């Protein structure tokens, strides 16, 4: 109980300090943002027209003091990019706060239930990892939807070019006709080049936002065609055919690895399921596992082996196509 009280006091004091620092640093942060924008605008005026880019100031947190601290870390910028790629509507600073709160809550629950500090550390690690796992899942899910719709976007672009439309006009057609998330990415691509960014740089920004192999092939093919010439419509048709054929092979691979994936799910779900059932049906039988120090060691060893087994099986069944 004293440990729980100390943990709650630490959380309250930390939040209070952040609130006070935010109020004190708000005016200073606004002045800093204004100076950065003016400096960037002055530098942009001195650049050549081909190097002119869209300028924007992306805050990592609405708390000024926290935003200033986060800007010093490159990993936080990478986290912000991952959140944007997953279309998670939250800033990196707020995401870290949510992760910290989740870690504190699960740590408190683990200490109360398990009555051991070791369970508290395990709960804190799990609580901090859960939001990141959710964001990573949303990113992978959005990329999967993009891959499914991307051949359709390439076909639309090829038909528009074959019909005599300009490349930039065809980009606008994709943004208006194809479903999300392809429409949103191509709309941003179209708007970037519309507001003065060179097409080459806008295409490279697309590969930075969507780092998929198919997108890199598409950008490479378009840039080569614009530099050396050639039939862009035919190039896009061939690229669309290759992507669709790769999807066919990938589906066949998923069929052949279905047994391995099912085995992984069963092996990962079986131990916690048995523990929960034993806690319900015969608590006295499973109680030494949580009360005895040897039981704590066995729990840690079991979780470690389960984690290693998960990654080993995942490595076996994941075949790159």
C-alpha positions in Angstrom: 0.0 0.0 0.0 2.8 2.6 0.7 4.2 1.8 -2.7 0.8 2.5 -4.3 0.5 5.8 -2.5 4.0 6.8 -3.5 3.2 6.0 -7.1 0.0 8.1 -7.1 1.8 11.0 -5.5 4.5 10.8 -8.2 1.9 10.9 -11.0 0.0 13.9 -9.4 3.2 15.9 -8.8 4.4 15.2 -12.4 1.2 16.3 -13.9 1.2 19.4 -11.7 4.7 20.4 -12.8 3.9 19.9 -16.4 0.8 22.1 -16.0 2.7 24.9 -14.3 5.6 24.8 -16.9 3.0 24.9 -19.7 1.4 28.1 -18.3 4.8 29.7 -17.8 6.2 28.8 -21.2 3.1 29.4 -23.4 4.0 32.9 -24.5 7.6 31.9 -25.1 6.6 29.0 -27.2 4.3 31.1 -29.3 7.0 33.6 -29.9 9.4 30.8 -30.9 7.0 29.3 -33.4 6.4 32.8 -34.9 10.2 33.3 -35.2 10.7 29.9 -36.8 8.0 30.6 -39.4 9.4 34.0 -40.3 13.0 32.6 -40.5 11.8 29.8 -42.7 9.9 32.2 -45.0 13.0 34.4 -45.3 15.1 31.5 -46.3 12.5 30.2 -48.7 12.5 33.6 -50.5 16.3 33.2 -51.0 16.0 29.8 -52.6 15.8 29.0 -56.3 12.2 28.3 -57.6 13.0 24.6 -58.1 14.0 24.3 -54.4 10.9 26.0 -53.1 8.9 23.6 -50.8 5.8 23.8 -48.7 6.6 25.1 -45.2 4.7 24.0 -42.2 5.3 23.9 -38.4 4.1 20.6 -37.0 3.8 20.6 -33.2 4.5 17.4 -31.4 2.4 18.4 -28.4 -0.1 21.2 -27.5 1.8 21.7 -24.2 4.5 24.2 -25.1 7.1 23.0 -22.6 6.6 19.4 -23.6 6.7 20.3 -27.3 10.1 22.0 -26.8 11.4 18.9 -25.0 10.2 16.5 -27.6 11.7 18.4 -30.5 15.1 17.4 -29.3 14.5 13.7 -29.8 14.7 12.1 -33.3 12.8 9.1 -32.1 9.7 11.2 -31.2 9.7 12.5 -34.8 9.8 8.9 -36.0 6.9 8.2 -33.7 4.9 11.2 -35.1 5.5 9.9 -38.6 4.2 6.4 -37.6 1.1 8.0 -36.1 0.5 9.9 -39.3 1.0 6.8 -41.4 -1.6 5.0 -39.4 -4.0 7.9 -39.5 -4.1 8.0 -35.7 -5.4 11.5 -34.9 -3.1 12.2 -31.9 0.2 14.1 -31.6 3.3 12.3 -30.4 3.4 14.2 -27.1 -0.2 13.3 -26.3 0.5 9.7 -27.4 3.4 9.4 -24.9 1.2 10.8 -22.1 -1.5 8.2 -22.9 1.2 5.5 -22.9 2.5 6.7 -19.5 -1.0 6.8 -18.0 -1.8 3.3 -19.4 1.5 2.0 -17.9 0.7 3.6 -14.5 -2.9 2.2 -14.4 -1.8 -1.4 -15.4 1.1 -1.2 -12.9 -1.3 -0.3 -10.2 -3.7 -3.0 -11.1 -0.9 -5.6 -11.3 0.5 -4.6 -7.9 -3.0 -4.7 -6.2 -3.8 -8.1 -7.8 -0.4 -9.8 -7.6 0.8 -8.0 -4.4 4.3 -8.0 -5.8 6.5 -5.3 -7.3 7.6 -7.6 -10.1 4.0 -7.8 -11.3 3.9 -4.0 -11.2 6.9 -3.7 -13.5 5.4 -6.2 -15.9 2.1 -4.3 -15.9 3.9 -1.0 -16.5 5.8 -2.5 -19.5 2.6 -4.0 -20.9 0.6 -0.8 -20.4 3.3 1.3 -22.1 3.4 -1.1 -25.1 -0.3 -1.4 -25.7 -0.8 2.0 -27.3 2.2 1.5 -29.5 0.9 -1.9 -30.6 -2.5 -0.2 -31.4 -0.8 2.5 -33.5 1.4 -0.1 -35.3 -1.6 -2.2 -36.0 -3.5 0.8 -37.5 -0.4 1.6 -39.6 -0.2 -1.9 -41.0 -3.9 -2.0 -41.6 -3.8 1.3 -43.5 -0.9 0.1 -45.6 -2.7 -3.1 -46.4 -5.7 -1.1 -47.7 -3.4 1.1 -49.7 -1.8 -1.9 -51.4 -5.2 -3.3 -52.3 -6.4 -0.1 -53.9 -3.0 0.9 -55.4 -3.3 -1.2 -58.7 -6.6 0.5 -59.4 -5.1 3.9 -58.9 -2.3 3.0 -61.4 -4.8 1.8 -63.9 -6.8 5.0 -63.6 -3.6 7.0 -64.1 -2.7 5.0 -67.1 -6.1 5.5 -68.7 -6.0 9.2 -68.0 -2.5 9.5 -69.6 -3.6 7.4 -72.6 -6.6 9.7 -73.0 -4.4 12.7 -73.3 -4.6 14.2 -69.8 -1.5 15.7 -68.2 0.2 13.7 -65.4 -0.8 16.2 -62.8 -4.4 16.3 -63.9 -4.4 12.5 -63.7 -3.3 12.7 -60.1 -6.3 14.9 -59.3 -8.6 12.3 -61.0 -7.2 9.6 -58.7 -7.8 11.8 -55.7 -11.4 12.2 -56.7 -12.3 8.7 -57.9 -10.3 6.2 -55.8 -11.3 5.3 -52.3 -9.2 6.0 -49.2 -6.4 5.8 -48.2 -5.1 6.1 -51.8 -7.2 9.1 -52.5 -5.8 11.1 -49.5 -2.2 10.3 -50.4 -2.6 11.2 -54.0 -4.6 14.4 -53.1 -1.6 15.5 -50.9 0.7 14.6 -53.8 -1.4 16.7 -56.2 -1.6 19.7 -53.8 2.1 19.7 -53.1 3.1 20.0 -56.8 0.2 22.4 -57.3 1.6 24.8 -54.7 5.0 24.9 -56.2 6.9 21.7 -55.1 8.7 20.0 -57.9 7.0 16.8 -59.0 10.1 14.8 -58.3 10.2 16.0 -54.6 6.4 15.5 -54.3 6.9 11.8 -55.4 9.7 11.3 -53.0 7.5 12.7 -50.2 4.9 10.0 -51.2 7.5 7.3 -50.7 8.4 8.8 -47.3 4.7 8.7 -46.2 4.0 5.3 -47.7 7.3 3.3 -47.6 6.0 0.3 -49.6 7.9 -1.5 -52.3 5.1 -1.0 -54.9 5.0 2.8 -54.2 8.8 2.9 -54.7 8.5 1.0 -58.0 5.8 3.5 -59.1 7.8 6.6 -58.2 11.0 5.2 -59.8 9.1 4.4 -63.0 7.5 7.8 -63.2 10.7 9.7 -62.5 12.7 7.7 -65.1 10.0 8.3 -67.7 9.9 12.0 -67.0 13.7 12.2 -67.4 14.3 9.8 -70.3 10.9 9.7 -72.0 8.9 6.7 -73.1 5.3 5.4 -73.1 4.1 6.2 -69.5 0.7 4.4 -70.0 2.5 1.2 -71.1 4.9 1.4 -68.1 2.0 1.8 -65.7 0.1 -1.1 -67.2 3.1 -3.4 -66.8 3.6 -2.2 -63.2 -0.1 -2.8 -62.3 0.2 -6.3 -63.8 3.3 -7.1 -61.7 1.6 -5.9 -58.5 -1.5 -8.0 -59.1 0.6 -11.1 -59.9 2.5 -10.5 -56.7 -0.7 -10.4 -54.7 -1.8 -13.8 -56.3 1.5 -15.4 -55.1 1.1 -13.8 -51.7 -2.4 -15.3 -51.3 -1.0 -18.7 -52.2 1.7 -18.3 -49.6 -0.9 -17.4 -47.0 -2.8 -20.6 -47.8 0.3 -22.7 -47.4 1.2 -21.0 -44.1 -2.3 -21.1 -42.6 -1.5 -24.2 -40.5 1.6 -22.4 -39.0 -0.4 -19.3 -38.2 -3.1 -21.4 -36.5 -0.4 -23.2 -34.5 1.1 -19.9 -33.4 -2.3 -18.6 -32.2 -3.0 -21.8 -30.3 0.4 -22.0 -28.6 0.2 -18.3 -27.6 -3.4 -18.5 -26.3 -3.2 -21.9 -24.5 -1.1 -21.0 -21.4 -3.0 -17.9 -20.3 -6.3 -19.6 -21.0 -5.4 -22.5 -18.7 -4.3 -20.1 -16.0 -7.6 -18.2 -16.1 -9.6 -21.4 -16.1 -7.7 -22.8 -13.1 -8.2 -19.5 -11.2 -11.9 -19.9 -11.8 -12.3 -23.7 -11.2 -9.6 -24.5 -8.7 -7.8 -21.4 -7.2 -6.0 -23.3 -4.6 -4.1 -25.4 -7.2 -2.8 -22.4 -9.1 -2.3 -20.0 -6.1 1.3 -21.1 -5.4 2.3 -19.9 -8.8 1.5 -16.4 -7.8 2.4 -16.6 -4.1 5.6 -18.5 -4.0 8.9 -16.9 -5.2 9.7 -20.0 -7.3 6.3 -19.5 -9.0 7.3 -15.9 -9.8 10.4 -17.1 -11.5 8.5 -19.7 -13.5 6.0 -17.0 -14.6 8.9 -14.8 -15.9 10.5 -17.8 -17.6 7.2 -18.8 -19.2 6.5 -15.3 -20.5 10.0 -15.1 -21.9 9.8 -18.4 -23.7 6.3 -17.6 -25.0 7.7 -14.4 -26.5 10.7 -16.1 -28.1 8.4 -18.8 -29.5 6.1 -16.2 -31.0 8.9 -14.4 -32.8 10.4 -17.7 -34.0 7.1 -19.0 -35.5 6.4 -15.6 -36.9 9.7 -15.6 -38.7 9.0 -19.0 -40.1 5.6 -18.3 -41.5 6.3 -14.8 -42.8 7.6 -15.2 -46.4 8.5 -12.2 -48.3 7.0 -12.0 -51.8 
